[in-house]
């Protein structure tokens, strides 16, 4: 179970970092409609959404790193 949890954490962390890149690179009007921050015709870049997503991704990576260490009973 721990190896599966580490692998899943890495995948989810990567998704959040990619999401941060999307928020920083794509204007709000061009984001997919299902993403928070979508605004029709807007040229606004959601920097704070991207920053929050990036920090969350890094926190998930840290969780995976600590879970992948040696088991101490």
TILODREN-821014 format. One line per field, with one value per residue (C-alpha): x, y, z; residue in one letter. Coordinates in Angstrom, 1 decimal. Layout:
% TILODREN-821014
X = c(X, ...)
Y = c(Y, ...)
Z = c(Z, ...)
type = c(A, ...)
% end
This chain:
% TILODREN-821014
X = c(0.0, 2.7, 4.3, 0.9, 0.3, 3.6, 3.0, -0.5, 0.9, 3.6, 1.0, -1.4, 1.5, 2.5, -1.1, -1.2, 2.1, 0.9, -2.3, -0.2, 1.5, -1.8, -3.0, 0.1, 0.3, -3.3, -5.7, -8.9, -11.0, -9.0, -9.1, -11.4, -14.9, -14.7, -11.7, -12.2, -11.3, -12.8, -14.2, -15.6, -13.5, -11.2, -7.5, -6.7, -4.0, -4.9, -1.5, -2.9, -4.7, -1.5, 0.6, -1.8, -1.8, 2.0, 2.4, -0.2, 1.8, 5.0, 3.3, 2.1, 5.6, 7.0, 4.4, 5.4, 9.1, 8.5, 6.3, 9.0, 11.6, 12.5, 9.8, 10.6, 8.5)
Y = c(0.0, 2.6, 2.3, 2.8, 5.8, 7.3, 6.7, 8.2, 11.2, 11.8, 11.7, 14.1, 16.4, 16.5, 17.3, 20.3, 21.6, 21.3, 23.1, 25.9, 26.2, 26.4, 29.2, 31.2, 30.6, 30.8, 33.8, 33.3, 33.4, 30.6, 28.2, 25.2, 26.0, 23.4, 25.1, 27.6, 31.1, 30.7, 34.0, 34.4, 36.9, 37.8, 38.3, 38.2, 35.7, 34.0, 34.3, 33.4, 30.4, 29.2, 29.9, 28.0, 25.1, 25.1, 25.2, 22.4, 20.3, 20.9, 19.9, 16.7, 15.9, 16.5, 14.0, 11.4, 12.0, 11.5, 8.4, 6.8, 6.7, 3.7, 2.2, 2.6, 0.8)
Z = c(0.0, 0.8, -2.7, -4.4, -2.2, -3.1, -6.8, -6.6, -4.7, -7.4, -10.1, -8.3, -7.5, -11.2, -12.1, -9.7, -11.1, -14.6, -13.6, -12.2, -15.5, -17.3, -15.0, -15.6, -19.4, -20.5, -20.1, -18.2, -21.4, -23.0, -20.0, -20.2, -19.0, -16.1, -14.5, -11.7, -12.9, -16.4, -17.6, -21.1, -23.1, -20.3, -20.8, -17.1, -15.9, -12.7, -10.9, -7.4, -8.7, -10.2, -7.1, -4.9, -7.3, -7.4, -3.6, -3.2, -5.8, -3.9, -0.6, -2.2, -3.5, 0.0, 1.3, -1.2, -0.4, 3.4, 2.8, 0.5, 3.3, 5.3, 7.6, 11.2, 13.7)
type = c(X, X, X, X, X, X, X, X, X, X, X, X, X, X, X, X, X, X, X, X, X, X, X, X, X, X, X, X, X, X, X, X, X, X, X, X, X, X, X, X, X, X, X, X, X, X, X, X, X, X, X, X, X, X, X, X, X, X, X, X, X, X, X, X, X, X, X, X, X, X, X, X, X)
% end
